[in-house]
């Protein structure tokens, strides 16, 4: 199932004019605060009626201004997870989940492999919370219950508006694996709103970049995040890229060896078995370039690459896009370094990255296409 969006809506001093598609998997709607992300999501949910456009799930229109069609929110079968969770305080966890089931059509087949109460509860690890009330739950637990409630309405589409924004890093690390499982098993489009690039890189299969109410970039996550031309929209300081690989083995000293094509990358220990597919985000600022293979250095990762492009910035920096087989890696260097190394497309260089520069939030399960 694919979500297709084309909408126009004008507010005083601001206009939304956006169009994109969201296939099955996680489509990250990424942009700075005030760029229009939540407005777009509210239009999809039916909480805002746009002035013009069309929103459809496959061939089923939810809104079509030309045909004067508008499906009310309660008939759209869309699950919506808000930043705060918004659980009913007077109901137990089981009661909150049961409320979600009230909106599932009697003949609904369920949500992929998450059809039914027990599969959802088991996937989210909340069986031990069923008798508790929201006031006794941690932030991460509340969000898991909110996600479970949304899934139990058997949605055709799941909207998640900054679901981790109110959580600290330990709680984010707790809930991200559950979101990966939903991405992999729900079998429906998930529109994930965020301005946190680490979350987007960890979860997204598709990225849609929104700026000033317009879509300025969209496509597969690996292509968008490793594109130097997209760095200004994504935020130059957060520029980075995604590398996909498989776990080769776990070392005795606490490191994990990840195979990327014919090369390998050492990471801090990852809780995944050999053969597991992973995706790793590496910040461009953490990559050093050398024309010759360095020796006797503390950095453990030295990747043999070829320069694809060199993109100058407005200041003293440059973004260099590198090829590792059919994958791309970004490095951020100064113009002075680029000139000294004579960096240019086609030049072979060695990309150096410290193992400890890869944070736990930057390593996630990879959904192979």
RAJO-V893134 format. One record per pair of residues at least 24 apart in sequence whose ideal C-beta (glycine too) atoms are under 8 Angstrom apart, sorted by the first residue. I is the first residue (numbers start at 0). J is the second residue. Records with the same first field share a line. If there is no record, write none. Layout:
# RAJO-V893134
I: J ; J
This chain:
# RAJO-V893134
0: 56 ; 57 ; 155 ; 156 ; 187 ; 188
1: 56 ; 57 ; 188
2: 26 ; 43 ; 54 ; 55 ; 56 ; 156 ; 188 ; 190
3: 53 ; 54 ; 55 ; 56
4: 39 ; 42 ; 43 ; 52 ; 54
5: 52 ; 53 ; 54
6: 39 ; 42 ; 49 ; 51 ; 52 ; 53 ; 54 ; 62
7: 49 ; 50 ; 51 ; 52
8: 38 ; 42 ; 47 ; 49 ; 50 ; 51 ; 52
9: 50
13: 212
14: 212
15: 39 ; 42 ; 49 ; 212 ; 213
16: 212 ; 213
17: 209 ; 212 ; 213 ; 214
18: 214
19: 207 ; 214 ; 217
21: 188 ; 190 ; 205 ; 207
22: 188 ; 204 ; 205
23: 186 ; 187 ; 188
24: 182 ; 188 ; 189 ; 203 ; 204 ; 205 ; 366
25: 178 ; 182 ; 189 ; 191 ; 202 ; 203 ; 204 ; 205
26: 188 ; 189 ; 190 ; 191 ; 203 ; 204 ; 205 ; 206 ; 207
27: 191 ; 192 ; 193 ; 198 ; 199 ; 202 ; 203 ; 205 ; 206 ; 207 ; 220
28: 190 ; 191 ; 192 ; 193 ; 207 ; 209
29: 193 ; 194 ; 196 ; 199 ; 206 ; 207 ; 208 ; 209 ; 233
30: 194 ; 208 ; 209 ; 210 ; 232
31: 194 ; 210 ; 234
32: 194
34: 209 ; 210 ; 211 ; 212
35: 209 ; 211 ; 212 ; 213
36: 160 ; 192 ; 194 ; 209
37: 160 ; 192
38: 212
39: 209
40: 158 ; 160 ; 190 ; 192
43: 77 ; 156 ; 158 ; 190
44: 72 ; 75 ; 77 ; 79 ; 158
45: 69 ; 70 ; 71 ; 72 ; 75 ; 77
46: 72
56: 155 ; 156 ; 188
73: 102
75: 155 ; 156
76: 102 ; 104 ; 107 ; 152 ; 153 ; 154 ; 155 ; 156
77: 154 ; 155 ; 156 ; 157 ; 158
78: 149 ; 150 ; 152 ; 154 ; 156 ; 157 ; 158
79: 149 ; 158 ; 160
80: 142 ; 145 ; 146 ; 149 ; 157 ; 158 ; 159 ; 160 ; 162
81: 145 ; 160 ; 162
82: 160 ; 161 ; 162 ; 164 ; 165
83: 165
84: 133 ; 138 ; 141 ; 142 ; 144 ; 145
85: 145
86: 133 ; 141 ; 144 ; 145 ; 148
87: 133
88: 132 ; 133 ; 134
89: 132
90: 132 ; 133
91: 129 ; 130 ; 131 ; 132
92: 125 ; 128 ; 129 ; 130 ; 131 ; 132 ; 133 ; 136 ; 144
93: 129 ; 130
95: 133 ; 144 ; 145 ; 148
96: 120 ; 129 ; 144 ; 147 ; 148 ; 151
97: 151
98: 148
99: 147 ; 148 ; 149 ; 150 ; 151 ; 152
100: 151 ; 152
101: 152
102: 152 ; 153
103: 151 ; 152 ; 153
104: 153
107: 153
108: 153
109: 153
110: 150 ; 153 ; 154 ; 185 ; 186 ; 187
111: 184 ; 185 ; 186 ; 187
112: 184 ; 185 ; 186
113: 150 ; 181 ; 184 ; 185
114: 153
116: 151
119: 147 ; 150 ; 151
120: 147
122: 177 ; 180 ; 181 ; 184
123: 147 ; 177
124: 177
137: 170
138: 165 ; 166 ; 167 ; 170
139: 166 ; 170 ; 171 ; 173 ; 174
142: 166 ; 174
143: 174 ; 177
146: 177 ; 178 ; 181
150: 181 ; 185
154: 187
155: 187
156: 187 ; 188 ; 189 ; 190
157: 181 ; 185 ; 187 ; 188 ; 189 ; 190
158: 189 ; 190 ; 192
159: 189 ; 190 ; 191 ; 192
160: 192
161: 192 ; 193 ; 194
162: 191
163: 193 ; 195 ; 198
164: 193 ; 195
168: 360
171: 198 ; 360
172: 359 ; 360
175: 201 ; 202 ; 360 ; 363
176: 364
178: 202
179: 363 ; 364
182: 366
183: 364 ; 366
196: 224 ; 233 ; 234 ; 237 ; 239
197: 280 ; 358 ; 360 ; 361
198: 360
199: 224
200: 224 ; 239 ; 241 ; 278 ; 280 ; 361
201: 278 ; 280 ; 360 ; 361 ; 362 ; 363
202: 363
204: 366 ; 368
208: 232 ; 233
219: 368
221: 326 ; 327
222: 327
224: 280
225: 320 ; 326 ; 327 ; 328 ; 329
226: 320
227: 308 ; 310 ; 318 ; 319 ; 320 ; 329
228: 310
230: 283 ; 310 ; 318 ; 329
235: 312 ; 316 ; 318 ; 331
236: 284
237: 282
238: 282 ; 283 ; 284 ; 318 ; 329 ; 331
239: 280 ; 281 ; 282 ; 283 ; 329
240: 280 ; 281 ; 283 ; 327 ; 328 ; 329
241: 278 ; 279 ; 280
242: 278 ; 279 ; 281 ; 323 ; 326 ; 328
243: 276 ; 277 ; 278 ; 279 ; 326 ; 365 ; 367
244: 276 ; 277 ; 279 ; 365
245: 274 ; 275 ; 276 ; 277
246: 271 ; 272 ; 273 ; 274 ; 275 ; 277
247: 273
248: 273
249: 273
254: 299 ; 354
259: 302 ; 323 ; 324 ; 326
260: 323 ; 324 ; 325 ; 326
261: 324
262: 302 ; 303 ; 323 ; 324
264: 300 ; 302 ; 352
265: 299 ; 300 ; 354
266: 354 ; 357 ; 362
267: 354 ; 355 ; 357 ; 359
269: 362
271: 364
275: 364
276: 364 ; 365 ; 366 ; 367
277: 362 ; 363 ; 364 ; 365
278: 362 ; 363 ; 364 ; 365
279: 357 ; 361 ; 362
280: 357 ; 361 ; 362
281: 328 ; 329 ; 352 ; 356 ; 357 ; 361
282: 356
283: 318 ; 329 ; 330 ; 331
284: 331
285: 352 ; 353 ; 356
286: 328 ; 329 ; 330 ; 331 ; 350 ; 351 ; 352
287: 330 ; 350 ; 351 ; 352
288: 319 ; 330 ; 332 ; 336 ; 340 ; 342 ; 348 ; 349 ; 350 ; 351
289: 340 ; 348 ; 349 ; 351
290: 340 ; 341 ; 346 ; 347 ; 348 ; 349
291: 349
292: 349
293: 349 ; 351
296: 351
297: 353
298: 351 ; 352 ; 353 ; 354
299: 353 ; 354
300: 350 ; 351 ; 352 ; 353 ; 354
301: 349 ; 350 ; 351
302: 328 ; 349 ; 350 ; 351 ; 352
303: 347 ; 349
304: 328 ; 347 ; 348 ; 349 ; 350
305: 345 ; 346 ; 347 ; 348
306: 342 ; 343 ; 344 ; 345 ; 346 ; 347 ; 348
307: 344
308: 344
309: 337 ; 342 ; 343 ; 344
317: 342
321: 348 ; 350
323: 350
